[in-house]
Amino acid sequence: MSVASTATAAKPAPEANNVKGWSRQQMAQRLADDIPEGWYVNLGIGIPLLVGNAIPDDREVVLQSENGILGMGPLQTKDNLDTWIVNAGKQNVTLKTGASIVSHSDSFAMIRGGHLDLCVLGSFEVAQNGDFANWTTSLKSVPAVGGAMDLAVGAKRIWLIMEHTSKDGKPRLLEQCTMPLTAPSVVKRVYTNLAVVDISERGFELVEMNPEITFEALQARTGGKLHRPS
Amino acid sequence: MAINKIVQNLADAMAGIKDGSTVLVGGFGAVGQPNQLIDALTEQGATDLTIVANNAGTGRAGLAGLMAAGRVRKIICSFPRSAGSVVFEELQAAGKLELELVAQGTLAERMRAAGAGVPAFYTATAYGTYIGEGKEVREFKGRKYILEEAIKADVALIEAWQADRWGNLRYRTSGRNFNPVMATAADLTICQTQHVVELGELGPDDVHTPGVYVDRVVHIPYGDPPPAQP
């Protein structure tokens, strides 16, 4: 009996329900620690934005915002308010020394042309073949897509940062996505509250586990076979 | 006679826009959006319009006002639903507005292509997704792409920070967004500008959009730095 086939249907073990794992802040810090100096990085809306604050000031990582900012800084405060500078989430942000501004067409040429080292996105679901679904839960109502599909195929690497399970405990790392895809076969790595997981040709590869959880409990919360590091 | 693209009022700026036109509308959220031109278009009365913009308007003024007045048959955009997109949602629910949902980078590139005389192009964005369904697929060097057609428009409504009588334009920070690419993709490009400057005041290296792309300029100052408008 394969672990994967039972995992999708199995309810999480009772002890696993109590495991909250890393906070969003800790997840963002864990991811930020893996971004080397010199990378050009786009951060999606939501949990990914926390990654920006988790990068130490003395490490030069250049943040891109798809509406045309390269060298984005933290959110503005009342002291430096300039409502004409916005990020992709339409928040007022600062520009770092060395920043530049381009048009939407140049910004997306930068994205689609493979010039960004990394894009960090949130997601509803990710599959063991690297498919992911983060733009809409359903096509019944009219969805908005924005730049998600461009980033998904354009950046050199896609890392996701997301809760390991849904609010009602269902796995979000799956054998196959159930929601409309953002892009097929692009995700390289997933950071969750319970684990760091790489996606290779054979599927989910466990990189690191939260110390509060056992491998078996983690597998029970994962809808696809987890391969232990060999 | 010397070139002078500056028109004296909004009615002159809107002269000749016909029913059934495809109209590009610049702006990203509230920034760099030609609000007074949009209101003037509502006033001018052209109807059965196809609007191309990143968003589908918020509140009941501006683009939402044009839509609420029943002038828009179809909207082509990447992010139709956002906080406050009430008019869009009402018209959609009533079946009175056609929507073409386009990934944001593809939206920009479809206009860039039109401006550069390219009728269509292949992109990896949206391949294997709902948005890519039914589109021609072709493989290059082992990767799959979909065919997307250029968007050539009748009219572009854009916003600039500075303009001279030749129609040379310069934008300010995030106000740039879709404005430069839209300027290139329409038969009639109309610009509202915060500042009118003397010819030569914008140096050759400072011109973001050369005057060849611009037909009419109207001076609409509203603050320096401007408040972001709804």
Interface residues (C-beta under 8 A of the other chain):
Chain A: E66 N67 G68 I69 D82 T83 W84 I85 V86 K90 L95 I101 V102 S103 H104 S105 S107 F108 A109 I111 R112 L139 S141 V142 P143 A144 V145 G146 G147 A148 M149 D150 A152 V153 G154 P180 L181 T182 A183 P184
Chain B: F28 G29 A30 V31 N54 S78 F79 P80 R81 S82 E89 Q92 L99 L101 V102 A103 Q104 G105 T106 A108 E109 M111 R112 T123 A124 T125 A126 Y127 G128 T129 Y130 I131 R172 T173 S174 G175 R176 N177 F178 N179 P180 V181 H208 P225 P226 P227 A228
